[in-house]
């Protein structure tokens, strides 16, 4: 019994200075930290104090601006996700044309921004609104694999980079006759390569003529798919006519010499015009000599 009383008295004296350390203004001070040889009780109480101060244990790393060795503020992860149906912060495999066309600048990509506080439920939360960033922005390069983004950029840029115009070849020229078959063709190559550099990657687009549409200048037209766009046309009236051939292009592309991939969509170039005079043939009797 005497030994028990002596132990209680010792504990009472040990805790007395710690309780006196609380703030005098009524606000709670630090919870008691007992350092009796680094025991378990010391560690538990110290964790409670750090938790109340809003700091999280992270091991041996800590920003220089954060007080308290070994502690930092909660880590927030941020993830950029293209604004396409089916895409999310955990995984996405598509950069749709909606994400490429939704920004004021033509070369930007539209993203949702997701944030996650490490270890805090319910996980990822999406910020209100969207952000627009150029494909060359370091944040985009870190968030989106070039193999996913480049095909979408190629699809968007295909109509802009395909500029080859058909050059018409007409016989006879500059004059032809009413109801006389006039031959039309083009000397423009049926396919050609367009080398580009996108996101630091070598990209080669191959444009191939899928069809040719002749506009004869008399209100009629015809579409053909034969090589060189060869066709014939007879004019029914006299007068000046301006003809041209428009080409509809399809395409494929290769990234760093890899396998060919199809371009989504087509491009159309308006051909160079050529003017010819349609005349009426006259018959004349010539007396033999």
C-alpha positions as CSV (number, residue, x, y, z in Angstrom):
1,X,0.0,0.0,0.0
2,X,2.8,2.4,0.9
3,X,4.5,1.6,-2.4
4,X,1.3,2.4,-4.3
5,X,0.9,5.8,-2.7
6,X,4.5,6.7,-3.4
7,X,4.0,5.9,-7.1
8,X,0.9,8.1,-7.4
9,X,2.7,11.0,-5.7
10,X,5.6,10.7,-8.2
11,X,3.2,10.7,-11.2
12,X,1.3,13.7,-9.8
13,X,4.6,15.7,-9.5
14,X,5.7,14.7,-13.0
15,X,2.6,16.0,-14.7
16,X,2.2,19.2,-12.7
17,X,4.7,21.4,-14.7
18,X,3.2,20.2,-18.0
19,X,-0.4,21.3,-17.1
20,X,1.0,24.6,-16.1
21,X,2.4,25.1,-19.6
22,X,-1.1,25.7,-21.1
23,X,-1.8,29.2,-22.4
24,X,-3.1,31.8,-19.9
25,X,-5.7,33.3,-22.4
26,X,-7.9,30.2,-22.2
27,X,-6.8,28.8,-25.6
28,X,-5.5,25.2,-25.5
29,X,-1.8,24.8,-25.4
30,X,0.2,21.8,-26.6
31,X,-0.9,18.5,-25.3
32,X,1.5,17.0,-22.8
33,X,4.5,15.4,-24.4
34,X,6.2,12.8,-22.1
35,X,9.7,11.9,-23.2
36,X,10.6,9.0,-20.9
37,X,13.1,7.3,-23.1
38,X,11.2,7.8,-26.4
39,X,8.4,5.5,-25.3
40,X,5.1,4.7,-27.1
41,X,3.1,7.3,-25.1
42,X,5.5,10.0,-26.2
43,X,4.9,9.2,-29.9
44,X,1.1,9.0,-29.6
45,X,0.8,12.4,-27.8
46,X,3.2,14.0,-30.3
47,X,1.1,12.8,-33.2
48,X,-2.0,14.3,-31.7
49,X,-0.3,17.7,-31.3
50,X,0.9,17.7,-34.9
51,X,-2.5,16.6,-36.2
52,X,-4.2,19.5,-34.4
53,X,-1.7,21.9,-36.1
54,X,-2.9,20.6,-39.5
55,X,0.4,18.9,-40.5
56,X,0.9,15.5,-42.0
57,X,3.8,13.2,-41.4
58,X,5.8,12.5,-44.5
59,X,9.1,11.1,-43.4
60,X,12.3,13.0,-43.9
61,X,11.1,15.5,-46.6
62,X,9.6,18.9,-45.9
63,X,9.5,22.2,-47.8
64,X,11.8,24.8,-46.3
65,X,8.8,27.1,-45.7
66,X,7.0,24.6,-43.4
67,X,7.8,24.7,-39.7
68,X,8.4,21.5,-37.9
69,X,10.9,19.0,-39.1
70,X,9.5,16.1,-41.0
71,X,6.0,17.6,-41.7
72,X,4.4,19.2,-44.7
73,X,0.9,20.4,-45.7
74,X,-1.3,17.7,-47.4
75,X,-0.3,16.9,-50.9
76,X,-2.8,17.8,-53.7
77,X,-2.5,16.0,-57.0
78,X,-3.7,17.7,-60.1
79,X,-4.5,16.0,-63.4
80,X,-5.4,17.5,-66.9
81,X,-8.0,15.5,-68.8
82,X,-9.2,16.4,-72.4
83,X,-12.9,17.3,-72.4
84,X,-14.1,14.2,-74.2
85,X,-16.9,11.9,-73.3
86,X,-15.6,8.8,-71.5
87,X,-12.4,10.5,-70.3
88,X,-11.6,10.6,-66.6
89,X,-8.7,11.3,-64.2
90,X,-7.8,7.6,-63.9
91,X,-7.4,6.9,-67.6
92,X,-8.2,8.3,-71.0
93,X,-7.4,7.2,-74.5
94,X,-9.0,9.9,-76.7
95,X,-8.5,13.5,-77.6
96,X,-11.7,14.4,-79.5
97,X,-12.2,17.2,-81.9
98,X,-14.5,18.9,-79.4
99,X,-11.5,19.3,-77.1
100,X,-9.5,20.8,-80.0
101,X,-12.2,23.1,-81.2
102,X,-13.5,24.4,-77.8
103,X,-10.8,27.1,-77.2
104,X,-10.6,30.6,-78.6
105,X,-7.1,30.0,-80.0
106,X,-7.0,27.5,-82.9
107,X,-3.9,25.7,-81.6
108,X,-5.1,25.1,-78.0
109,X,-6.6,22.0,-76.3
110,X,-9.4,22.2,-73.8
111,X,-9.0,20.3,-70.5
112,X,-10.9,19.5,-67.4
113,X,-8.8,19.9,-64.2
114,X,-9.2,17.2,-61.5
115,X,-7.7,17.4,-58.0
116,X,-7.2,14.9,-55.3
117,X,-6.0,15.5,-51.8
118,X,-3.8,12.5,-50.9
119,X,-5.5,10.1,-48.5
120,X,-8.7,12.2,-48.4
121,X,-12.0,10.7,-49.6
122,X,-13.9,10.8,-52.0
123,X,-10.9,10.9,-54.3
124,X,-10.8,12.9,-57.5
125,X,-12.9,16.1,-57.8
126,X,-13.3,18.1,-60.9
127,X,-12.8,21.9,-60.9
128,X,-15.6,24.1,-62.3
129,X,-15.1,25.1,-65.9
130,X,-12.3,24.2,-68.3
131,X,-8.8,25.5,-69.1
132,X,-7.2,25.9,-72.6
133,X,-3.5,25.2,-73.1
134,X,-1.3,24.9,-76.1
135,X,0.0,21.4,-76.9
136,X,3.5,22.6,-76.3
137,X,2.8,23.6,-72.7
138,X,4.9,21.6,-70.3
139,X,1.8,20.7,-68.3
140,X,0.2,19.2,-71.4
141,X,3.3,17.3,-72.3
142,X,3.4,15.8,-68.8
143,X,-0.3,14.9,-68.8
144,X,-1.0,13.6,-72.4
145,X,1.0,11.0,-74.2
146,X,2.1,12.4,-77.7
147,X,0.9,9.1,-79.2
148,X,-2.7,10.1,-78.1
149,X,-2.5,13.8,-78.8
150,X,-0.8,13.8,-82.2
151,X,-3.5,11.8,-84.1
152,X,-6.1,14.4,-83.0
153,X,-3.9,17.3,-84.0
154,X,-3.3,15.7,-87.4
155,X,-7.1,15.3,-87.9
156,X,-7.6,18.9,-87.1
157,X,-4.7,20.2,-89.2
158,X,-5.3,18.0,-92.2
159,X,-7.5,20.5,-94.0
160,X,-5.1,23.3,-93.3
161,X,-1.9,21.7,-94.4
162,X,-3.3,20.1,-97.6
163,X,-3.0,23.0,-100.1
164,X,-2.0,21.4,-103.4
165,X,-4.2,22.8,-106.1
166,X,-4.9,20.9,-109.3
167,X,-3.5,22.4,-112.6
168,X,-5.9,21.7,-115.5
169,X,-4.8,20.5,-118.9
170,X,-7.3,21.3,-121.6
171,X,-7.3,20.3,-125.3
172,X,-7.9,22.2,-127.5
173,X,-7.0,25.5,-125.9
174,X,-7.6,28.4,-125.9
175,X,-10.4,27.8,-128.4
176,X,-12.8,24.9,-128.7
177,X,-16.0,24.3,-130.6
178,X,-19.7,23.9,-129.7
179,X,-20.7,20.2,-129.5
180,X,-17.1,19.2,-130.0
181,X,-15.6,16.8,-127.3
182,X,-13.1,18.8,-125.3
183,X,-10.5,16.8,-123.3
184,X,-9.8,17.7,-119.7
185,X,-7.1,16.3,-117.4
186,X,-4.7,17.4,-114.6
187,X,-1.0,17.3,-114.3
188,X,-1.1,17.4,-110.4
189,X,0.4,14.4,-108.6
190,X,-2.2,12.0,-107.2
191,X,-0.4,11.8,-103.8
192,X,2.3,13.7,-102.0
193,X,3.9,13.9,-98.5
194,X,3.7,16.7,-96.0
195,X,6.5,16.5,-93.3
196,X,5.7,18.2,-90.0
197,X,7.1,18.3,-86.4
198,X,4.4,18.0,-83.8
199,X,5.1,18.0,-80.1
200,X,8.8,17.3,-80.9
201,X,7.9,14.2,-83.0
202,X,8.5,13.7,-86.7
203,X,5.2,13.3,-88.5
204,X,4.7,12.7,-92.2
205,X,1.2,13.1,-93.7
206,X,0.5,11.5,-97.0
207,X,-2.4,13.1,-98.9
208,X,-4.0,11.0,-101.7
209,X,-6.5,12.3,-104.2
210,X,-9.7,10.3,-103.7
211,X,-11.9,12.1,-106.3
212,X,-11.8,14.9,-108.8
213,X,-14.7,17.2,-109.5
214,X,-14.7,19.2,-112.8
215,X,-16.5,22.5,-112.9
216,X,-16.8,23.3,-116.6
217,X,-18.0,26.8,-116.3
218,X,-21.3,26.3,-118.1
219,X,-23.3,25.2,-115.0
220,X,-22.4,21.5,-115.3
221,X,-19.9,19.3,-113.4
222,X,-18.8,15.8,-113.1
223,X,-16.9,13.8,-110.4
224,X,-14.5,11.0,-111.3
225,X,-11.9,8.9,-109.6
226,X,-9.6,7.9,-112.4
227,X,-6.0,8.9,-112.4
228,X,-5.2,12.3,-113.8
229,X,-8.9,13.1,-113.7
230,X,-9.2,12.5,-117.5
231,X,-12.6,13.2,-119.0
232,X,-14.3,14.8,-122.0
233,X,-17.0,17.4,-122.1
234,X,-19.0,19.1,-125.0
235,X,-20.3,22.6,-124.6
236,X,-23.7,23.4,-126.0
237,X,-23.4,27.2,-126.4
238,X,-20.7,29.6,-127.5
239,X,-19.0,32.0,-125.2
240,X,-16.2,32.3,-122.6
241,X,-16.0,29.4,-120.1
242,X,-13.8,29.1,-117.0
243,X,-13.1,25.5,-116.0
244,X,-11.4,24.0,-113.0
245,X,-11.0,20.7,-111.2
246,X,-11.3,20.4,-107.4
247,X,-9.7,17.5,-105.5
248,X,-11.0,15.7,-102.4
249,X,-8.0,14.3,-100.5
250,X,-7.8,11.5,-98.0
251,X,-4.8,10.9,-95.8
252,X,-2.6,8.7,-93.7
253,X,0.3,9.7,-91.4
254,X,3.3,8.2,-89.7
255,X,4.9,9.2,-86.3
256,X,8.7,8.8,-86.3
257,X,8.5,6.4,-89.2
258,X,6.0,4.1,-87.5
259,X,3.1,2.3,-89.0
260,X,0.6,4.3,-91.2
261,X,-2.5,5.6,-89.4
262,X,-5.6,6.9,-91.2
263,X,-6.6,10.5,-91.0
264,X,-10.2,11.1,-89.9
265,X,-12.0,13.2,-92.5
266,X,-11.0,14.7,-95.8
267,X,-9.7,17.9,-97.3
268,X,-10.8,19.7,-100.5
269,X,-8.6,22.0,-102.6
270,X,-10.1,24.3,-105.3
271,X,-8.2,23.9,-108.5
272,X,-6.6,26.6,-110.6
273,X,-8.9,28.1,-113.2
274,X,-8.4,28.0,-117.0
275,X,-10.4,30.0,-119.5
276,X,-11.3,28.9,-123.0
277,X,-13.4,30.3,-125.8
278,X,-16.3,28.1,-127.1
279,X,-16.9,29.0,-130.8
280,X,-19.4,28.0,-133.5
281,X,-17.9,26.2,-136.4
282,X,-19.0,27.5,-139.8
283,X,-19.1,25.6,-143.0
284,X,-18.0,27.3,-146.3
285,X,-18.1,26.1,-149.8
286,X,-14.8,26.6,-151.6
287,X,-14.7,26.4,-155.3
288,X,-12.2,24.0,-156.6
289,X,-9.3,25.4,-158.5
